């Protein structure tokens, strides 16, 4: 049991790194262009979300009703479901406990993506909204709303740096609180 726990814990950071890569790919390839005839995610994100929340005072909800901020309830598991073949390979050929740690990282990352993204557009004076890390991530994301091909990561912008889509924010977000 201890060995399985250690293996799961060891695979967790690998899962976080992979999730950052998957977030980048899904955001760039599925949410900003129709692919293989699939238009739902492209339309909902590139057309509707970016149409409602622009790189101006509409970036935050303000007095408007919050809408089109997160994936639809039925689509939230979709980024994780895309990884099922990889999880199966991990479980069958590498390590079942490793797959559990990796899958836990994917689930936590997806939750973090949804909650951070929501919090960026709907500031409510939450304690973490005043941290340097959140302010930096929020400015990073605001720049994505200025130029959609850049700053694709929300949770961990590692692959924006590695794949050279990271640009320095031109304007800081002064979110309502």
WOZI-V389042 format. One record per backbone hydrogen bond with DSSP energy under -0.5 kcal/mol. CO is the residue of the C=O (numbers start at 1). NH is the residue of the N-H. Records with the same first field share a line. If there is no record, write none. Layout:
CO->NH + NH
This chain:
1->5
2->6
3->7
4->8
5->9
6->10
7->11
8->12
9->13
10->14
11->15
12->16
13->17
14->18
15->19
16->20
17->21
18->22
19->23
20->24
21->25
22->26
23->27
24->28
25->29 + 30
26->30 + 31
31->46
35->38
37->39
38->35
39->43
40->44
41->45
42->46 + 47
43->47 + 48
44->49
45->50
48->52
49->53
52->54
54->56
56->59
57->60
61->64
72->75 + 76
75->78 + 79
77->80 + 81
78->82
80->83
81->84
83->87
84->88
85->89
86->90
87->91
88->92
89->93 + 94
90->94 + 95
95->99
96->100
97->101
98->102
99->103
100->104
101->105
102->106
103->107
104->108
105->109
106->110
107->111
108->112
109->113
110->114
111->115
112->116
113->117
114->118
115->119
116->120
117->121
118->122
121->61
126->129
127->130
128->131
131->135
132->136
133->137
134->138
135->139
136->140
137->141
138->142
139->143
140->144
141->145
142->146
143->147
145->55
147->150
156->158 + 159
157->160 + 161
158->162
159->163
160->165 + 166
161->164
165->151
173->175
